[in-house]
């Protein structure tokens, strides 16, 4: 008799729930999206002999990847060390510690930029002192793309890919970028709309400051080596207020409780679909909304009405502004600050 069961929770978490929002919009709702990339990356590195059972894997994280890597290490009998952002809350830290990971929190920081730079510097110190540790390099190694191939196969089963746009947070590139890469193997016309926060160097929004930015994980103050900018057709930049509006709308209209990046992606997807009503849209919701309750969802009464929001359409990065900007990226190369610092 066939046994359709998972033998580790990480296997189950690597697959999204597929939720039909309307006839042209599908939401891929994950509890912890990066389990898909971490699990397959670790499996591949073990198979290739780069790492071995009992080794210690190390990386820095603002939360989602920390959980994913801890689960992958638990699944495959590896040790895990996380240099944790100030955005990692007590609930997640407790889970990580019980899973067997060692968690090294960064001290409070005046900015996410300083926090991120400190984390990467600390990882380098750890590797200097423990050369046998393996740095997973979630920000730079495209091994993290591999886990999204099964998700692309899943999307093909449920969506018309002939006229499709994927919408979601850019992050390290190993989510929207990876998913679209595999979808384009059979359907080159698939379009990709990336979501970014302001204050991020990845797509050139570092000159626009959002004082309330807490959209963790989808932008960066440092260059990401595994973001392929030439995959993206469109980029949407969101501030806190617009992302909150999208998150509250996603929960109110569809009962999907997800993070701020999912709310931003939801608004972006609605806009892309409005521009082309015949287009099918896949929205990525990479995590739940629990860690955003105090800082965001508790302020739901203040959230703007999405009907009152529209992106500022720009043709040059210098023209972007809060609360929401949109640009036709047209699969162009990375902006110079990202390239120069990355090299």
Residue frames as qw, qx, qy, qz and C-alpha x, y, z in Angstrom:
[[0.000, 0.888, 0.461, 0.000, 0.00, 0.00, 0.00],
 [0.383, 0.563, -0.032, 0.732, 1.29, 3.46, -0.96],
 [0.471, -0.588, -0.419, 0.507, 2.36, 5.56, 2.02],
 [0.216, 0.709, 0.180, 0.647, 1.55, 9.22, 1.32],
 [0.515, -0.837, -0.143, 0.114, 3.07, 10.59, 4.50],
 [0.295, 0.796, -0.381, 0.367, 6.07, 12.78, 5.27],
 [0.834, -0.212, -0.398, 0.318, 8.80, 11.49, 7.53],
 [0.396, -0.247, -0.259, 0.846, 9.89, 14.93, 8.74],
 [0.110, 0.820, 0.426, -0.366, 7.92, 18.14, 9.21],
 [0.116, -0.573, 0.347, 0.734, 10.41, 19.98, 7.00],
 [0.180, 0.120, 0.828, 0.518, 9.23, 17.95, 4.02],
 [0.060, 0.715, 0.696, -0.011, 5.65, 19.08, 4.61],
 [0.107, -0.832, -0.138, 0.527, 6.63, 22.71, 5.20],
 [0.286, -0.285, 0.529, 0.747, 8.56, 22.83, 1.94],
 [0.082, 0.405, 0.756, 0.507, 5.25, 22.67, 0.06],
 [0.169, -0.006, 0.146, -0.975, 2.87, 25.63, -0.05],
 [0.336, 0.521, 0.726, -0.297, -0.87, 25.68, 0.36],
 [0.099, 0.162, 0.528, 0.827, -2.44, 26.72, -2.93],
 [0.129, 0.582, 0.597, -0.537, -5.30, 29.16, -2.40],
 [0.231, 0.472, 0.562, 0.639, -7.42, 30.43, -5.28],
 [0.049, -0.360, -0.310, 0.879, -8.10, 34.12, -4.57],
 [0.561, 0.546, 0.131, -0.609, -10.12, 34.62, -7.76],
 [0.889, 0.395, 0.228, -0.045, -10.37, 33.11, -11.22],
 [0.624, 0.697, -0.197, 0.293, -7.02, 34.62, -12.26],
 [0.031, -0.736, 0.513, -0.440, -5.09, 34.81, -8.97],
 [0.897, -0.197, -0.388, 0.080, -3.44, 31.98, -7.05],
 [0.256, -0.821, 0.412, -0.299, -1.68, 32.46, -3.72],
 [0.771, 0.109, -0.573, 0.258, 1.20, 30.18, -2.70],
 [0.444, -0.763, 0.177, -0.436, 0.95, 30.42, 1.06],
 [0.663, 0.184, -0.636, 0.351, 3.89, 29.03, 3.04],
 [0.647, -0.738, -0.172, 0.082, 4.37, 28.71, 6.74],
 [0.400, -0.729, 0.375, 0.411, 8.12, 29.09, 6.24],
 [0.727, 0.661, -0.065, -0.177, 8.97, 29.42, 2.54],
 [0.218, 0.758, -0.615, -0.001, 12.74, 29.10, 2.77],
 [0.724, -0.227, 0.641, -0.116, 12.41, 25.52, 4.02],
 [0.845, 0.508, 0.163, -0.049, 12.08, 24.63, 0.32],
 [0.468, 0.790, -0.356, 0.177, 15.45, 26.15, -0.53],
 [0.278, -0.664, 0.646, -0.257, 17.32, 25.19, 2.66],
 [0.848, -0.094, 0.489, -0.180, 16.17, 21.57, 2.62],
 [0.861, 0.493, 0.085, 0.092, 17.18, 20.93, -0.97],
 [0.248, 0.844, -0.423, 0.220, 20.42, 22.90, -0.62],
 [0.469, -0.553, 0.653, -0.219, 21.50, 20.81, 2.37],
 [0.906, 0.123, 0.396, -0.085, 20.47, 17.56, 0.67],
 [0.703, 0.693, -0.093, 0.130, 22.47, 18.50, -2.45],
 [0.036, 0.809, -0.535, 0.243, 25.57, 19.54, -0.47],
 [0.690, -0.343, 0.613, -0.174, 25.48, 16.23, 1.41],
 [0.897, 0.352, 0.266, -0.014, 25.09, 14.27, -1.81],
 [0.539, 0.786, -0.221, 0.206, 27.98, 16.15, -3.41],
 [0.824, -0.151, -0.288, 0.465, 30.20, 15.61, -0.35],
 [0.151, 0.667, -0.126, 0.718, 30.64, 19.31, 0.39],
 [0.418, -0.486, 0.455, -0.619, 29.31, 18.69, 3.90],
 [0.472, -0.004, -0.881, 0.020, 28.92, 15.52, 5.98],
 [0.636, -0.612, -0.408, -0.233, 26.55, 14.37, 8.72],
 [0.687, -0.506, -0.266, 0.448, 27.63, 15.93, 12.01],
 [0.393, 0.236, 0.060, 0.886, 29.04, 19.10, 10.44],
 [0.055, -0.655, -0.423, 0.624, 28.02, 22.58, 11.59],
 [0.280, 0.570, 0.462, 0.619, 26.21, 24.86, 9.16],
 [0.221, -0.532, -0.299, 0.760, 26.26, 28.59, 9.86],
 [0.180, 0.508, 0.427, 0.726, 24.49, 31.62, 8.45],
 [0.050, 0.179, 0.351, -0.918, 22.89, 34.90, 9.44],
 [0.094, -0.471, -0.787, -0.388, 19.17, 35.48, 9.24],
 [0.248, -0.217, 0.137, -0.934, 16.34, 37.88, 10.01],
 [0.601, -0.064, 0.507, -0.615, 14.09, 34.95, 10.86],
 [0.882, 0.275, 0.010, -0.382, 12.62, 32.82, 8.07],
 [0.666, 0.491, -0.558, 0.058, 15.90, 31.33, 6.88],
 [0.134, -0.452, 0.754, -0.457, 17.02, 30.64, 10.46],
 [0.748, -0.008, 0.461, -0.478, 13.95, 28.45, 11.00],
 [0.851, 0.445, -0.172, -0.220, 14.39, 26.79, 7.62],
 [0.433, 0.565, -0.674, 0.195, 18.06, 25.96, 8.16],
 [0.353, -0.340, 0.723, -0.487, 17.43, 24.67, 11.68],
 [0.857, 0.150, 0.279, -0.407, 14.74, 22.34, 10.31],
 [0.762, 0.532, -0.364, -0.058, 17.02, 21.13, 7.50],
 [0.143, 0.537, -0.760, 0.336, 19.84, 20.45, 9.97],
 [0.602, -0.158, 0.603, -0.499, 17.42, 18.57, 12.24],
 [0.879, 0.337, 0.013, -0.337, 16.23, 16.56, 9.23],
 [0.793, 0.490, -0.343, 0.118, 19.73, 15.53, 8.14],
 [0.857, -0.408, -0.124, 0.288, 21.63, 15.26, 11.44],
 [0.504, 0.439, -0.094, 0.738, 23.69, 18.43, 11.26],
 [0.331, -0.547, -0.385, 0.666, 24.55, 21.16, 13.73],
 [0.192, 0.763, 0.376, 0.489, 23.25, 24.67, 13.12],
 [0.363, -0.432, -0.251, 0.787, 24.57, 28.06, 14.24],
 [0.173, 0.792, 0.454, 0.369, 22.53, 31.20, 13.53],
 [0.242, -0.139, -0.159, 0.947, 23.75, 34.76, 13.80],
 [0.033, 0.671, 0.740, 0.030, 20.36, 36.31, 14.46],
 [0.057, 0.494, 0.172, 0.851, 19.01, 39.68, 13.48],
 [0.114, 0.027, 0.513, -0.850, 17.37, 41.91, 16.06],
 [0.600, -0.003, -0.216, -0.771, 14.08, 41.03, 14.25],
 [0.551, -0.061, -0.832, -0.023, 14.23, 37.41, 15.53],
 [0.513, -0.548, 0.114, -0.651, 11.71, 37.34, 18.35],
 [0.363, -0.390, 0.760, -0.371, 11.59, 35.21, 21.50],
 [0.869, 0.159, 0.298, -0.362, 9.09, 32.74, 20.02],
 [0.791, 0.549, -0.271, -0.006, 11.31, 31.89, 17.07],
 [0.125, 0.651, -0.686, 0.299, 14.49, 31.87, 19.14],
 [0.626, -0.263, 0.620, -0.393, 12.93, 29.36, 21.53],
 [0.921, 0.318, 0.111, -0.194, 11.98, 27.07, 18.63],
 [0.558, 0.681, -0.458, 0.121, 15.50, 27.29, 17.20],
 [0.150, -0.569, 0.724, -0.360, 17.11, 26.39, 20.51],
 [0.777, -0.073, 0.523, -0.342, 14.82, 23.39, 21.08],
 [0.860, 0.496, -0.067, -0.101, 15.57, 22.22, 17.52],
 [0.876, -0.205, 0.119, 0.419, 19.23, 22.13, 18.56],
 [0.471, 0.680, 0.031, 0.561, 20.48, 25.29, 16.88],
 [0.451, -0.442, -0.252, 0.733, 22.76, 27.69, 18.69],
 [0.163, 0.869, 0.356, 0.302, 21.50, 31.24, 18.35],
 [0.482, -0.233, -0.113, 0.837, 23.82, 34.23, 18.58],
 [0.137, 0.891, 0.433, 0.017, 21.76, 37.43, 18.66],
 [0.401, 0.405, 0.002, 0.822, 23.15, 40.71, 17.45],
 [0.162, -0.392, -0.468, 0.776, 22.95, 43.65, 19.87],
 [0.253, 0.825, 0.459, -0.212, 20.20, 46.22, 19.32],
 [0.440, 0.039, 0.361, 0.821, 20.97, 48.41, 16.33],
 [0.161, 0.522, 0.147, -0.825, 19.86, 51.83, 15.18],
 [0.562, 0.488, -0.279, -0.607, 19.24, 50.52, 11.67],
 [0.950, 0.133, 0.269, -0.083, 18.66, 47.29, 9.76],
 [0.611, 0.716, -0.303, 0.148, 21.63, 48.23, 7.57],
 [0.077, -0.668, 0.660, -0.336, 24.01, 48.18, 10.52],
 [0.785, -0.190, 0.499, -0.315, 22.38, 45.00, 11.83],
 [0.920, 0.386, 0.051, -0.047, 22.86, 43.20, 8.52],
 [0.439, 0.734, -0.455, 0.248, 26.48, 44.31, 8.13],
 [0.358, -0.573, 0.639, -0.368, 27.30, 43.23, 11.68],
 [0.905, -0.021, 0.352, -0.239, 25.78, 39.80, 11.09],
 [0.838, 0.517, -0.143, 0.101, 27.83, 39.10, 7.99],
 [0.168, 0.734, -0.554, 0.355, 31.01, 40.33, 9.71],
 [0.601, -0.424, 0.572, -0.364, 30.28, 38.02, 12.65],
 [0.965, 0.204, 0.133, -0.100, 29.81, 35.02, 10.35],
 [0.613, 0.657, -0.366, 0.242, 33.26, 35.71, 8.88],
 [0.197, -0.642, 0.617, -0.410, 34.75, 35.76, 12.39],
 [0.849, -0.159, 0.410, -0.293, 33.12, 32.41, 13.17],
 [0.907, 0.417, -0.047, 0.042, 34.53, 30.87, 10.01],
 [0.284, 0.742, -0.512, 0.325, 37.97, 32.22, 10.83],
 [0.373, -0.489, 0.664, -0.425, 37.84, 30.56, 14.25],
 [0.701, 0.042, 0.685, -0.194, 36.07, 27.38, 13.04],
 [0.201, 0.459, -0.587, -0.636, 37.28, 26.68, 9.50],
 [0.044, 0.080, 0.983, 0.160, 35.43, 23.34, 9.35],
 [0.336, 0.543, 0.541, -0.548, 32.05, 25.08, 9.68],
 [0.292, 0.306, 0.659, 0.622, 30.19, 25.51, 6.42],
 [0.160, 0.389, 0.151, -0.895, 28.72, 28.90, 5.57],
 [0.460, 0.485, 0.743, 0.014, 25.43, 28.39, 3.72],
 [0.125, -0.203, 0.307, 0.921, 25.69, 31.83, 2.08],
 [0.296, 0.613, 0.722, -0.120, 21.96, 32.25, 1.61],
 [0.163, 0.854, 0.058, -0.490, 22.66, 35.71, 0.18],
 [0.085, 0.711, -0.542, -0.441, 25.16, 34.57, -2.43],
 [0.202, -0.182, 0.938, 0.217, 25.00, 30.87, -3.36],
 [0.588, 0.143, -0.289, -0.742, 22.55, 29.91, -6.11],
 [0.206, -0.015, -0.977, 0.060, 22.37, 26.39, -4.66],
 [0.219, 0.289, 0.632, -0.685, 19.31, 27.83, -2.90],
 [0.480, 0.251, -0.311, -0.781, 17.47, 28.05, -6.24],
 [0.233, 0.107, -0.942, -0.219, 17.23, 24.27, -6.51],
 [0.103, 0.238, 0.865, -0.430, 14.40, 23.75, -4.03],
 [0.397, 0.439, 0.190, -0.783, 11.91, 25.74, -6.09],
 [0.217, 0.167, -0.788, -0.552, 11.79, 23.36, -9.05],
 [0.063, -0.333, -0.939, 0.054, 9.06, 21.18, -7.46],
 [0.130, 0.590, 0.432, -0.670, 7.07, 24.33, -6.70],
 [0.234, 0.404, -0.420, -0.778, 7.31, 25.39, -10.34],
 [0.164, -0.071, -0.938, -0.298, 5.97, 21.95, -11.31],
 [0.015, 0.484, 0.777, -0.403, 3.10, 22.46, -8.87],
 [0.194, 0.547, 0.061, -0.812, 2.26, 25.86, -10.37],
 [0.191, 0.209, -0.705, -0.650, 2.16, 24.37, -13.89],
 [0.063, -0.275, -0.959, -0.021, -0.51, 21.92, -12.76],
 [0.034, -0.661, -0.655, 0.365, -2.87, 24.68, -11.62],
 [0.055, 0.770, 0.030, -0.635, -2.16, 27.83, -13.63],
 [0.686, 0.670, 0.223, 0.175, -2.22, 28.87, -17.28],
 [0.566, -0.518, 0.190, 0.612, 1.47, 29.71, -17.68],
 [0.491, 0.471, 0.433, 0.592, 1.04, 31.09, -21.20],
 [0.011, -0.718, -0.126, -0.685, -0.11, 34.41, -19.76],
 [0.721, -0.564, -0.362, 0.176, 1.30, 34.46, -16.23],
 [0.130, 0.736, -0.347, 0.566, 2.98, 36.93, -13.87],
 [0.706, -0.314, -0.521, 0.363, 4.74, 35.78, -10.69],
 [0.098, -0.794, 0.095, -0.593, 4.63, 38.41, -7.91],
 [0.806, -0.520, -0.241, 0.146, 6.58, 38.30, -4.67],
 [0.353, -0.888, 0.248, 0.160, 9.44, 39.58, -2.57],
 [0.587, 0.671, -0.446, 0.082, 12.87, 39.63, -4.19],
 [0.806, -0.547, 0.225, 0.013, 14.86, 38.77, -1.08],
 [0.474, -0.500, 0.620, 0.376, 17.94, 36.76, -1.95],
 [0.417, 0.434, -0.544, -0.584, 16.52, 35.91, -5.36],
 [0.147, 0.071, -0.986, -0.044, 16.01, 32.29, -4.36],
 [0.333, 0.406, 0.708, -0.473, 12.22, 32.49, -4.37],
 [0.521, 0.728, 0.176, -0.409, 10.65, 34.62, -7.07],
 [0.212, 0.703, -0.579, -0.354, 13.80, 34.43, -9.18],
 [0.197, -0.210, 0.956, 0.063, 14.16, 30.68, -8.82],
 [0.516, 0.413, 0.686, -0.303, 10.48, 29.92, -9.35],
 [0.496, 0.766, -0.010, -0.409, 10.38, 32.03, -12.51],
 [0.032, 0.582, -0.756, -0.298, 13.62, 30.52, -13.81],
 [0.284, 0.008, 0.959, 0.021, 12.11, 27.03, -13.70],
 [0.500, 0.602, 0.506, -0.363, 8.74, 28.15, -15.09],
 [0.343, 0.777, -0.260, -0.460, 10.49, 29.78, -18.05],
 [0.279, -0.291, 0.873, 0.273, 12.09, 26.47, -19.00],
 [0.281, 0.379, 0.865, 0.172, 8.73, 25.53, -20.51],
 [0.128, 0.871, 0.460, 0.113, 7.06, 28.96, -20.76],
 [0.513, 0.045, -0.031, 0.857, 9.60, 31.71, -21.58],
 [0.064, -0.595, -0.279, -0.751, 6.83, 34.34, -21.62],
 [0.548, -0.655, -0.487, 0.185, 6.24, 34.12, -17.83],
 [0.130, 0.740, -0.131, 0.646, 6.72, 37.58, -16.36],
 [0.618, -0.319, -0.528, 0.488, 8.17, 38.43, -12.95],
 [0.133, -0.819, -0.026, -0.557, 7.22, 41.35, -10.73],
 [0.588, -0.048, -0.581, 0.561, 9.54, 41.76, -7.76],
 [0.382, -0.866, -0.222, -0.234, 8.56, 43.43, -4.49],
 [0.555, 0.179, -0.374, 0.721, 11.10, 45.52, -2.59],
 [0.320, -0.823, -0.350, 0.311, 11.04, 47.75, 0.46],
 [0.212, 0.915, -0.167, 0.300, 12.47, 51.23, 0.34],
 [0.409, -0.769, 0.485, -0.080, 15.94, 51.51, 1.94],
 [0.893, -0.050, 0.427, 0.136, 17.18, 48.51, -0.09],
 [0.089, -0.638, 0.535, 0.547, 20.28, 48.54, -2.29],
 [0.565, 0.096, 0.798, 0.187, 19.16, 45.53, -4.36],
 [0.370, 0.604, 0.575, 0.409, 17.06, 47.51, -6.83],
 [0.315, 0.298, 0.059, 0.899, 18.31, 50.99, -6.04],
 [0.328, -0.777, -0.371, -0.388, 15.92, 52.31, -3.39],
 [0.637, -0.279, -0.421, 0.582, 18.56, 52.99, -0.72],
 [0.163, 0.177, -0.045, 0.970, 18.10, 56.76, -1.13],
 [0.484, -0.460, -0.258, -0.698, 14.45, 56.67, 0.04],
 [0.108, 0.124, -0.817, 0.552, 14.15, 56.25, 3.79],
 [0.601, -0.469, -0.455, -0.460, 11.08, 54.69, 5.39],
 [0.155, -0.527, 0.577, -0.605, 11.24, 55.34, 9.13],
 [0.751, -0.183, 0.414, -0.481, 8.96, 52.38, 9.89],
 [0.651, 0.384, -0.608, -0.244, 10.59, 49.77, 7.68],
 [0.528, -0.331, 0.741, -0.251, 10.17, 46.28, 9.15],
 [0.885, 0.354, -0.062, -0.296, 9.59, 44.36, 5.93],
 [0.443, -0.575, 0.677, 0.118, 12.28, 41.87, 6.86],
 [0.671, -0.034, 0.725, 0.149, 13.84, 39.54, 4.35],
 [0.633, 0.627, 0.438, 0.122, 12.81, 40.99, 0.98],
 [0.318, 0.916, -0.128, 0.209, 15.34, 43.82, 0.71],
 [0.846, -0.197, -0.111, 0.484, 18.92, 44.40, 1.72],
 [0.123, -0.963, 0.153, 0.184, 21.42, 47.02, 2.78],
 [0.324, -0.520, 0.698, 0.371, 24.18, 44.88, 1.24],
 [0.541, 0.386, -0.516, -0.540, 24.39, 43.37, -2.27],
 [0.820, -0.049, 0.529, -0.214, 23.03, 39.87, -2.74],
 [0.070, -0.455, 0.754, 0.468, 25.11, 37.73, -5.07],
 [0.207, 0.174, 0.944, 0.189, 22.32, 35.34, -6.06],
 [0.379, 0.695, 0.372, -0.484, 19.80, 37.96, -7.20],
 [0.395, 0.142, 0.612, 0.671, 19.62, 37.85, -10.99],
 [0.175, 0.513, 0.186, -0.819, 18.23, 41.27, -11.86],
 [0.223, 0.238, -0.608, -0.724, 17.78, 40.28, -15.50],
 [0.044, -0.291, -0.955, -0.039, 14.93, 37.96, -14.51],
 [0.043, 0.574, 0.579, -0.577, 12.65, 40.81, -13.40],
 [0.209, 0.550, 0.550, 0.592, 10.18, 42.56, -15.71],
 [0.241, -0.772, -0.159, -0.566, 8.70, 44.91, -13.10],
 [0.419, -0.070, -0.634, 0.646, 9.67, 46.13, -9.64],
 [0.372, -0.781, -0.296, -0.405, 7.32, 47.51, -6.96],
 [0.325, 0.172, -0.565, 0.738, 8.76, 49.36, -3.94],
 [0.488, -0.671, -0.481, -0.284, 6.59, 49.52, -0.82],
 [0.035, -0.454, 0.494, -0.741, 6.70, 51.48, 2.39],
 [0.019, 0.069, 0.889, -0.453, 5.28, 50.24, 5.67],
 [0.440, 0.278, 0.336, -0.785, 1.85, 51.88, 5.31],
 [0.640, 0.329, -0.400, -0.567, 1.12, 50.41, 1.88],
 [0.375, 0.169, -0.911, 0.029, 2.40, 46.97, 2.88],
 [0.167, 0.118, 0.762, -0.615, 0.21, 47.05, 5.99],
 [0.575, 0.302, 0.035, -0.759, -2.80, 47.98, 3.85],
 [0.609, 0.282, -0.653, -0.350, -2.15, 44.95, 1.64],
 [0.204, 0.096, -0.928, 0.296, -1.64, 42.60, 4.57],
 [0.339, 0.193, 0.572, -0.721, -4.85, 43.68, 6.29],
 [0.634, 0.337, -0.197, -0.668, -6.74, 43.37, 2.98],
 [0.471, 0.243, -0.836, -0.145, -5.36, 39.87, 2.37],
 [0.034, -0.065, -0.885, 0.459, -6.53, 38.78, 5.82],
 [0.404, 0.291, 0.363, -0.787, -9.88, 40.57, 5.67],
 [0.625, 0.390, -0.265, -0.622, -10.79, 39.47, 2.13],
 [0.746, 0.266, -0.589, -0.160, -9.27, 35.98, 2.01],
 [0.819, -0.541, 0.104, -0.158, -8.54, 35.06, 5.66],
 [0.843, 0.242, -0.221, 0.425, -4.82, 34.62, 4.82],
 [0.450, -0.882, 0.110, 0.082, -2.67, 35.72, 7.76],
 [0.832, 0.271, 0.021, 0.483, 0.73, 36.44, 6.29],
 [0.509, -0.414, -0.040, 0.754, 3.73, 38.74, 6.63],
 [0.128, 0.785, 0.043, -0.605, 4.10, 42.28, 5.32],
 [0.064, -0.357, 0.687, 0.630, 5.88, 41.16, 2.16],
 [0.166, 0.350, 0.905, 0.179, 2.84, 39.06, 1.27],
 [0.135, 0.787, 0.451, -0.398, 0.60, 42.09, 1.77],
 [0.023, 0.667, -0.333, -0.666, 2.81, 44.15, -0.51],
 [0.119, -0.091, 0.873, 0.464, 2.81, 41.36, -3.09],
 [0.212, 0.556, 0.796, -0.111, -0.98, 41.17, -2.89],
 [0.173, 0.824, 0.141, -0.521, -1.34, 44.86, -3.73],
 [0.031, -0.520, 0.611, 0.596, 1.24, 44.57, -6.52],
 [0.206, 0.140, 0.935, 0.252, -0.54, 41.53, -7.96],
 [0.250, 0.713, 0.596, -0.273, -3.91, 43.31, -7.92],
 [0.118, 0.783, -0.155, -0.591, -2.33, 46.22, -9.79],
 [0.093, -0.316, 0.798, 0.504, -0.65, 44.01, -12.41],
 [0.222, 0.361, 0.902, 0.084, -3.91, 42.16, -12.95],
 [0.208, 0.788, 0.347, -0.464, -5.77, 45.46, -13.26],
 [0.048, 0.638, -0.437, -0.632, -3.38, 46.55, -16.01],
 [0.363, 0.222, -0.787, -0.447, -4.04, 43.31, -17.90],
 [0.693, -0.145, 0.345, -0.616, -7.32, 41.68, -16.78],
 [0.918, 0.216, -0.255, -0.215, -6.70, 38.55, -18.88],
 [0.358, 0.536, -0.702, 0.302, -3.43, 37.87, -17.10],
 [0.847, -0.405, -0.344, 0.006, -3.05, 35.11, -14.50],
 [0.006, 0.751, -0.452, 0.481, -1.10, 35.99, -11.36],
 [0.811, -0.250, -0.484, 0.215, 0.70, 33.87, -8.76],
 [0.197, -0.830, 0.237, -0.464, 1.32, 35.64, -5.43],
 [0.650, 0.066, -0.654, 0.381, 3.95, 34.39, -2.98],
 [0.516, -0.746, 0.096, -0.410, 3.16, 34.60, 0.74],
 [0.557, 0.415, -0.670, 0.264, 6.43, 33.41, 2.34],
 [0.248, 0.001, -0.778, 0.577, 5.51, 33.38, 6.03],
 [0.276, -0.692, -0.667, -0.007, 2.74, 33.83, 8.55],
 [0.004, 0.781, 0.049, 0.622, 1.87, 37.15, 10.16],
 [0.706, -0.591, -0.358, 0.154, 2.65, 36.19, 13.75],
 [0.600, -0.232, -0.127, 0.755, 5.90, 38.12, 14.11],
 [0.107, 0.304, 0.211, 0.923, 4.22, 41.25, 12.74],
 [0.307, -0.681, -0.661, -0.066, 1.30, 41.33, 15.18],
 [0.382, -0.686, -0.288, 0.548, 2.65, 43.91, 17.63],
 [0.260, -0.381, 0.235, 0.856, 4.43, 46.16, 15.15],
 [0.108, 0.010, -0.578, -0.809, 1.92, 45.98, 12.30],
 [0.289, -0.398, -0.802, -0.339, -1.35, 44.08, 12.61],
 [0.245, -0.541, -0.609, 0.525, -2.21, 45.71, 15.94],
 [0.021, 0.441, -0.027, -0.897, -2.44, 48.96, 13.93],
 [0.249, 0.322, 0.820, 0.402, -4.94, 47.57, 11.43],
 [0.096, 0.830, 0.502, -0.223, -7.39, 50.39, 12.09],
 [0.096, -0.772, 0.198, 0.596, -4.77, 52.84, 10.77],
 [0.486, -0.004, 0.707, 0.514, -4.20, 50.93, 7.53],
 [0.278, 0.356, -0.234, -0.861, -5.08, 52.90, 4.39],
 [0.779, 0.376, 0.393, -0.313, -7.87, 51.62, 2.18],
 [0.545, -0.097, 0.642, 0.530, -6.20, 49.75, -0.70],
 [0.394, 0.719, 0.533, 0.209, -8.72, 51.37, -3.04],
 [0.023, -0.991, -0.005, 0.129, -7.09, 54.72, -2.24],
 [0.469, -0.599, 0.515, 0.395, -3.60, 53.49, -3.13],
 [0.804, 0.586, 0.076, 0.067, -1.91, 53.39, -6.51],
 [0.743, -0.251, 0.160, 0.600, 1.79, 53.15, -7.38],
 [0.101, 0.868, -0.205, -0.440, 3.79, 56.09, -8.61],
 [0.878, 0.363, 0.215, 0.226, 4.89, 54.95, -12.06],
 [0.216, -0.843, 0.327, 0.368, 8.53, 55.94, -12.54],
 [0.824, 0.550, -0.088, 0.105, 11.07, 55.68, -15.34],
 [0.420, 0.563, -0.506, 0.501, 14.16, 56.51, -13.25],
 [0.626, -0.306, -0.629, 0.345, 15.22, 55.28, -9.80],
 [0.206, 0.024, -0.282, 0.937, 15.75, 58.86, -8.63],
 [0.356, -0.280, -0.238, -0.859, 12.03, 59.54, -9.05],
 [0.531, -0.337, -0.777, -0.035, 10.70, 56.91, -6.61],
 [0.193, -0.368, 0.350, -0.839, 8.84, 57.96, -3.51],
 [0.071, 0.187, 0.888, -0.415, 6.74, 56.64, -0.64],
 [0.671, -0.326, 0.595, -0.297, 4.38, 54.94, -0.13],
 [0.780, 0.182, 0.593, 0.081, 4.51, 52.84, -3.32],
 [0.236, 0.696, -0.407, -0.543, 6.42, 53.11, -6.59],
 [0.855, 0.218, 0.468, 0.040, 6.46, 50.94, -9.70],
 [0.101, 0.714, -0.494, -0.485, 8.97, 50.69, -12.55],
 [0.927, 0.366, -0.018, -0.084, 9.21, 48.63, -15.71],
 [0.523, -0.630, 0.511, 0.260, 12.57, 46.96, -15.09],
 [0.728, 0.614, -0.190, -0.238, 12.55, 45.14, -18.44],
 [0.972, -0.070, 0.042, 0.220, 15.07, 42.50, -17.32],
 [0.282, 0.863, -0.296, 0.298, 17.85, 45.07, -17.02],
 [0.636, 0.166, -0.568, 0.495, 21.12, 44.60, -15.17],
 [0.516, -0.611, -0.453, 0.395, 21.66, 45.42, -11.50],
 [0.013, 0.987, -0.002, 0.162, 22.02, 49.09, -10.50],
 [0.508, 0.609, -0.449, 0.412, 25.63, 50.16, -10.10],
 [0.340, -0.618, 0.519, -0.483, 25.75, 50.29, -6.26],
 [0.926, -0.142, 0.268, -0.225, 24.69, 46.66, -6.09],
 [0.874, 0.422, -0.148, 0.188, 27.24, 45.59, -8.70],
 [0.270, 0.725, -0.447, 0.449, 30.16, 47.60, -7.32],
 [0.480, -0.548, 0.521, -0.444, 29.71, 46.50, -3.72],
 [0.972, -0.010, 0.161, -0.173, 29.06, 42.88, -4.68],
 [0.802, 0.481, -0.249, 0.251, 32.30, 42.62, -6.63]]
